């Protein structure tokens, strides 16, 4: 997953569309947003608890290979 941290979230979602519903579980709707955040910004911008962040990263790692 590290290789995608400095890539735009929209590009990552195009490559891995199955991430969108996982992000939505945490009220992160990057696929609807008009912004141009980097993939790594989703953790900084959405004020997740440490537990939520760890859960989200684990779920995302199952999809991103």
TORKENU-44982 format. One record per atom (N, C-alpha, C, CB): residue in one letter; x, y, z. Coordinates in steps of 0.001 Angstrom, whole numbers, padded with zeros to 6 digits, always signed. Atoms other than C-alpha are relative to their C-alpha. Glycine has a CB too. Layout:
N
AXYZ ...
END
This chain:
65
X+000820-001195+000000 X+000000+000000+000000 X+000866+001262+000000 X-000934-000004+001206 X-000880-001173-000090 X+002949+002325+000595 X+000238+000655-001350 X+001328-000394+000608 X-000297-000552+001317 X+003519+002735-003126 X-001081+000957-000493 X+000178-001119-000995 X+001096-000863+000426 X+000169+004556-003414 X-000181+001237+000871 X-001271-000780-000015 X+000220-001093-000942 X+000512+007019-000525 X+000112+001380-000633 X+000976-000106+001125 X-000197-001311+000623 X+001738+009891-002713 X-000696+000138-001349 X+001471+000262-000171 X+000793-000047+001230 X-000732+009225-005534 X-001381+000541+000349 X-000101-001417-000676 X+001332-000551-000226 X-004054+011011-005868 X-001015-001089+000315 X-000452+000791-001213 X+001000+000996-000417 X-006933+009188-004177 X-000897-000401-001158 X-000852+000544+001149 X+000851+000325+001151 X-008979+009400-007370 X+000658-001062-000890 X-000296+001272-000824 X-000718+000989+000809 X-006293+007455-009259 X-000024-001370+000667 X+001450+000447-000232 X+000009+001269-000732 X-006146+004807-006545 X-001388-000631-000080 X+000416+000213+001482 X+001371+000521+000077 X-009940+004478-006574 X-000338-000510-001399 X-000997+001082+000409 X+000207+000511+001358 X-009903+004053-010362 X+000604-001387-000152 X+000608+000957-001036 X-000683+001289+000093 X-007451+001199-010015 X-000641-001041+000913 X+001477+000158+000349 X+000601+000897-000988 X-009191-000293-006955 X-001385+000517+000413 X+000921-000136+001243 X+001329-000540-000313 X-012888+000657-007087 X-000660-000652+001217 X-000900-000163-001192 X+000564+000663-001177 X-013669-001836-004309 X+000369+000712+001299 X+000470-001442+000057 X-000335-000785-001189 X-012066+000625-001896 X-001113+000973+000382 X+001290+000764-000231 X+001023-001025-000257 X-014957+003087-002235 X-000997-000418+001073 X-000744+000319-001279 X+000947+000361-001051 X-017500+001118-000161 X+000660-000171+001371 X-000711-001273-000378 X-000712+000123-001281 X-014870+000423+002498 X+000213+001378+000608 X+001361-000721-000188 X-000169-001366-000485 X-014087+004110+002771 X-001332+000564+000490 X+000586+000896-001105 X+001331-000498-000377 X-017805+004867+002921 X-000429-000516+001367 X-001035-000405-001049 X+000308+000531-001329 X-018084+002639+006007 X+000487+000934+001107 X+000626-001382+000174 X-000591-000927-000961 X-016002+005299+007764 X-000374+001454-000336 X+001533-000165+000024 X+000473-001320+000440 X-017915+008235+006228 X+001066+000779-000765 X-000456+000813+001197 X-001003-000615+000872 X-015061+008908+003818 X-000484-000205-001425 X+001447-000620+000222 X+000622+000086+001325 X-016570+009691+000443 X+000872+000657-001067 X-001386+000657+000018 X-000946-000581+000953 X-013508+010516-001628 X-000452-000173-001449 X+001368-000626+000186 X+000448+000244+001367 X-015116+009036-004730 X-001030+001040-000445 X-000590-001405-000117 X+000982-001039+000333 X-017786+011783-004567 X+000615+001397+000020 X-001173-000058+000972 X-000625-001298-000229 X-015418+014616-003695 X+000622+000548-001285 X+001064-000109+001095 X-000639-000647+001145 X-014103+017114-006231 X+001443+000390+000289 X-000787+001227-000408 X-001354-000356-000390 X-010816+017488-004380 X+001049-000836-000698 X+000157-000134+001475 X-001117+000726+000618 X-007416+016247-005382 X+000995-000461+001065 X+000714+000889-001049 X-000839+000475-001098 X-006096+014776-002135 X+000843-001199-000422 X-000863-000366+001204 X-000814+001188+000172 X-003344+012244-002044 X-000592-001121+000832 X+001471+000266+000396 X+000502+001168-000702 X-004121+008745-000864 X+000301+000088+001496 X+000606-001272-000590 X-000379-000076-001404 X-002238+009360+002384 X-000826+001022+000781 X+001462+000340+000112 X+000772-001043-000678 X-004432+012383+003164 X-001300-000496+000603 X-000298+001102-000954 X+001270+000463-000554 X-007506+010292+003876 X+000116-000283+001490 X-000474-001252-000732 X-000189+000283-001424 X-006020+009366+007245 X+000158+001285+000800 X+001220-000899+000208 X-000221-001275-000677 X-005055+012936+008119 X-001262+000866+000012 X+001140+000755-000671 X+001131-000908+000181 X-008205+014668+006887 X-001287-000437+000683 X-000263+000167-001443 X+001296+000490-000452 X-010909+012478+008353 X-000064-000354+001476 X-000374-001185-000790 X+000011+000115-001465 X-009987+012398+012046 X-000501-001341+000516 X-000845+001084+000577 X+000354+001327-000466 X-010278+008664+012524 X+000698-000274+001324 X+000372-001069-001048 X-000686+000446-001211 X-009526+007153+015886 X+001099-000967-000425 X-000998-000676+001018 X-001089+000933+000313 X-006430+004982+016053 X-000573-001368-000355 X+000984-000121+001193 X+000632+001293+000271 X-008656+001891+016157 X-000625-000012-001393 X-001070-000313+001065 X+000627-000081+001323 X-010642+003022+013107 X+001046+000012-001109 X-000879+001251-000098 X-001052-000074+001015 X-007479+003864+011199 X+000639-001366-000224 X+001070+001021+000410 X-000600+001328+000128 X-005985+000447+011924 X-000953-000970-000705 X+000382-000547+001385 X+000992+000847+000657 X-009217-001300+010901 X-000081+000311-001482 X-001371+000177+000649 X+000101-000424+001392 X-009463+000721+007715 X+001226-000441-000797 X-000166+001523-000081 X-001225+000401+000703 X-005848+000083+006766 X+000022-001504-000247 X+001242+000417+000802 X+000026+001459+000168 X-006303-003654+007321 X-000961-000395-001117 X-000406-000693+001320 X+000979+000304+001047 X-009416-003721+005116 X+000527+000402-001378 X-001330+000718+000286 X-000536-000478+001268 X-007690-001691+002414 X+001135-000894-000473 X+000482+001445+000132 X-001120+000865+000362 X-004626-003951+002498 X-000477-001310-000617 X+000860-000285+001223 X+000548+001211+000602 X-006860-006895+001611 X-000303+000198-001482 X-001261-000428+000736 X+000353-000308+001387 X-007756-005151-001653 X+001226+000426-000804 X-001062+001101-000045 X-001173-000512+000708 X-004545-003360-002568 X+001126-001006+000148 X+000429+001400+000542 X-001068+001006-000024 X-001884-005853-003527 X+001279+000550-000574 X-000414-001244-000768 
END
